[in-house]
Amino acid sequence: MLESRNPDIDMAQLLDKIGLELRLQQKSIAGGRNRVASEELAINDPYSWGQLGSTLNVAEQNVNAGAEVTSMLHYRGIMRKIARFLGKVTVFLGRVITIPQRNFNSAILQSLRITLDGVRDMNRNTALVERQVRQIDEQLKKKSALIDYLKTGLITQERRVSILLEELRREVTAKDGSQEAPSPHLTGLDILDPLYLAFENQFRGTREEIRDRLLQYVPLMREAGAGAPGREILDIGCGRGEWLGIMQDEDLLASGLDLNHVLVQECREKGLKVIENDALSHLRSLPENSLGAITSFHLIEHLSFDDRIALFDESVRVLKPGGVALFETPNPRNLLVGACNFWADPTHLRPLYPETHQFLMEYRGFCKVELLFLHPHEGEQRLPETEAPQLAARLNEILSCARDYTVVGYKA
Amino acid sequence: MNPVAFVIPWFGQNLKGGAEQLAWQVSNRLAKRGHKIEVLTTCCSSFLEDWSSNHLPSGAEMLDGLLVRRFKVDKRNGDLFNQANSYALAIPPENLRAGINPFTFGTGELFVAENINSLALERYLKWNKKRYHAFVFLPYLYGVVLNGLPHVADKSFLQPCLHDEVYAYLPEVENIMRGCRGILYNSLGEERLAHNLFGPGIDRKGEVVGVGVESFDLTQQELPRQVAGLDLAEEKYVLCLGRRDKTKNTALLVEAYQEYRKNHPESRLKLIIAGPGEEQFGASVPGVYDLGLVSEPDKEALLSRCTALFQPSRNESYSRVIMEAWFYNRPVAVHGECLATAMAVDAAGSGWLAVSREDWAHLFHRISSMEESELLGLGEKGREYARQYAEWDAVIDRYESVLGLRSAQILKEKTQHRTSPWTIHQLVPGFAHGDAISNQTMIIRDLLKQKGYKSEIFTEHIDPSMTHEARLFKDGKGIKADVGLIYHHSIGAGLTDFVINHPGPKSLIYHNITPPELVRDADPELALKLEQGLKDLNRLAPYFPVSAGDSRFNCRDLEESGFASPSVLPICIAPEKWNIPVDANMMTRLQDGRDNILFVGRLVANKCQHDLIDAFAEYLAMYGNCRLILVGGFIEQESYYQSLKEQVRILGIEGDVFFAGKVTDNTLHACYRCADLFWSMSEHEGFGVPLIEAMWFDLPVFAYKSSAIPETLGEGGLLFTDKQNLKELAAAARLLMHDPDVRGKILSGQKQRRKVFLPEVIRLKLDEFIRGMNV
């Protein structure tokens, strides 16, 4: 489609070049990028600081306007003398105006110079501060990585010490010949198992509701690489097995753990892999770095403070690096939950304050610990914010906010 | 013959400075050839002294056979000058733009007024102009030249010794460059710089005379074999000669050599550096020898035996050392971005260009593997070039011919034109400033007058500013029955009946009528006028045995209308039209870092600006950073303009398409100067004057193949036959703007093509045409 009568133009070569140009174009989306560049170019002031300085020099040269007669170069000889004389007369008469004007000029010029110097200093300082901030930012990043590493190390050491102490204690007791006391773990409510199942069905909401709520955790599992072979997920207090069911559907490897014999049976009937055991003894039986994730929904509010700490410690130990642990529990920030609904379950011990929960996990060795607030009241359950909007908003904030929360933490 | 005067602020044999040395050499050498030469200068002794002191006595003196007249300098205010000077020097060089005055706030006037000036010299020039054959002013940036030249502009030759520095952008410099009769350049690079700064208007009055190098005068003496302990005959080395300095890029060369040695550790090729300068280079690099300043014989010896000379500096205005290397048949390598040296090497074909460190490193490798015979072959080409531009004899020959000092030229000037009692008038429908057809009629008139005819231009409509060039046509008043008549036909002329009835000898020149069907949809009224114009052509045919069209394409219309064997008389296009100031506002606006694509032509549907906008939008999407400039008249109500505006709005490129409207020549000058590509999608051009104008501005022309366009373009430009594939067109446009190889080839083709339309070429055809009229 191209033609030229220029003998130097090799048309085949030119067409090749065009083809190459088109292929290069397809690979990059340079258009958009270049357009931004052209806008930047327009913004850039072509004359920089140096120019501003020399412009002020010109102003300075003219600051004494009207003080002297010009050299009248365009006149010659006698004409020049006459012109200079007339000029002098004019200058003399004009002093009424020129003297205040000159004062004004110098004042303005002086102010401009001071301002310019100030702006230059500020610019320099800003650049300096920016650089420092960047440096501090980088240092912080390095430090926080170091802290994560140290935390893991510290927890391992603590654990080793406590094992040693335990062994020591046992040896001492053995020598004394007294019998080993049963450890005060989660103690049985075996007889009440069926009762609790009935209770759950009545109060926790239907299976479908629960499933819907749990689905949102799937991405967290996938991001942490949990559920893959070698990175199994363990759900502590799996209850009716809603979460296990979801993971089965999602092809994630997972097993459950519950104390309630009836619930365990129900889950097994559904083909879910569930172990009947209490949480701490099971976790203690697992080797280090063996799990991809540990989940537990509405369990920790059933545990004593000591057990909770033990649960966190064991979780950190058995998780593989990068593994995730999440614990969902009722949110006492919601006044209705904290004051009332929480107590609907007679086996609940006490509500857990979210930040405390987060703090504990961080201090027992988890990293990147975050709070997720879930399940607020929506739609008609909220007070309409039409009539007394401020009051309604405030009430909604304390009565209709998230009913549950989850603490998520990772092993470094 | 009257003497030739050299005008320069300072004159003397031992003055430092390129221009001062040049003036001394040239004036003396011309005087030795027997020409009457005078030097007009000031009583100030040198550049380094106070410019308002008269160190030397005023008056005439003989100096080595030259008559030197000295004039007193004016008093001046040195402080003001220094302030203005430092103001200008504070501007970063990368902010300088052609056509934009950097000396703002009156600093330019101060710079000129408080420069070295001599009213006495100016007065002498004014009153004694007739006594001289010609004046040569040099260099460009002093008051004596800036203020003196305008007094004798029509006899003045300017030897600017131009550099790319802030002073070159001073409007007073542009003023003397435009005003002088001829310009003498020292190098091709300087000529190119002037073209870049002032446009093609000054192109044809410039001549590269070159600068002689004294070593060519010396008979080759015995040169030392050893320099600084190195046996030159045994060594193989690259030489870098000249100031050793950061600004001269010496460090880059050393780095490149280091890289070369890293890749080729076995190489025996050395790098020898010599010249003045404080810093020491390459002390830690094996194979590099920095000799510092060397004696003249040592320098000659180094040059004569080097493998090649490498000159990596980016800011050279004229490199003497290159010429010296060529004198010894040695090839040279120079920095590809240094205008002066790169153009010399390119023109001589005796060496290589390099830019990056890798380029230089590669060059080391390349020459180390070249045979001596090959190097010698290249060097000989250089010697050939140096003979032409650096041997004083050849240089002085060129001065003689430019200044009109050859005896043959003098004879020619004295030839008188014969006079004839005959009259040939021209009749043209409209006459306006800057219009190509109006210009054509003026050229024809001048030619007729030169040939001794009486001749005037009559027109129906005249631009008020042009009344001194043409007369208004009123019922044939002033045109006698027996005079010859050339009738220029285009549309809507009420002249048809008059010319048919004119009894004297007559001829017709046809300037094309747009086919009515192309514009009927957009403008039915115009279509009717065009139809009438074509019908008139049929009526005219039997009465005009002699006829011509602008192009072969136009002649087809004539033949179809019944004209017998029309001839082709192309429109004259000379770059001198652009020897006018450029619109500074437009220059500022268009030189903002974006590429500019230009089309010049009225906004009418058959010129297909709508297709161009579509193609441009595609280009913009692919590459960005570009602007489309559409120059051409439009009336706000005209529906085609409105539809174009709408099209641009829908495409969302309002900020990227600039409708310049009908513009003055100064603004059009700015558009051409700032453009990077001339792109036409037009489907009807009777001739296409802007295509050739674009060639003079060194814009690659990219045009749709239609009507007379291929005929006008000839071997210039690049044609396309398909408007549909916008992506391919955009890619081709990109190459034309940014691929040095493609662009270079297109431009060199265009440089040839544009010559075809120069008045002196067209004149031969005009001559023949007028003879055919048998007046």
Interface residues (C-beta under 8 A of the other chain):
Chain A: M1 L2 E3 S4 R5 N6 P7 D8 I9 L14 K17 I18 E21 L22 Q25 A30 G31 G32 R33 N34 R35 A37 S38 L41 A42 P46 Y47 S48 G50 Q51 G53 S54 T55 N57 V58 Q61 S71 L73 R76
Chain B: D74 K75 N77 L80 Q83 S86 Y87 A90 I91 P92 N95 T104 F105 G106 T107 A113 L119 D592 G593 R594 L620 A621 M622 Y623 G624 N625 C626 K705 P710 L713 G714 E715 G716 G717 L718 L719 F720 T721 D722 N725 K727 E728 A731 A732 R734 L735 D739 V742 K745 I746 S748 G749
